[in-house]
Structures are given as C-alpha cells and as structure tokens.
Amino acid sequence: MKASDVMSVQVVAAKDNVTVIEVATRLVLRAFNGLPIIDNNGTVIGIVIAIYVLRAMRDGKNLETSSKRFNN
C-alpha cells in the first residue's frame, strides 16, 4: 500500500498568520491530526499536529493570539 492509497485528495491548510485556536478548530471539526501551514504563495512551510496544540494549552499559552512558533 502506498501513501496515495490513504491520502486525502482535497488538501485543507491554514495560512501562517492564523491563531492556534483557529487551527485547533479546523483540526477538531475535520477530525484531523495535523494541518499543513502555508505562506502567501501557497508553499507549505510547516505542519501543526494536535499534540502541539495540547502542549500549548498545557503550558498556558494564549491560543487566541497570532504566533508563528508555538510548539517550542
């Protein structure tokens, strides 16, 4: 079996300037474990996975503010 056999054809992504709460909402509503993050040119510059959001919550970070690096 290849990755193409189980991948989603329609890609859902988020821009790099959205808040973590917006990404978390997309993850929950679509039942995704991860979401590609794209720049203004549509180039994938990273990925946010659910555990990053959970860690940010655990660490008491504000999910409503815009941040480019919240998983460190």
Summary of the structure (lengths in Angstrom):
residues: 72
radius of gyration: 12.8
end to end distance: 33.9
largest distance: 40.7
contacts: 153
relative contact order: 0.20
helix: 32%
strand: 21%
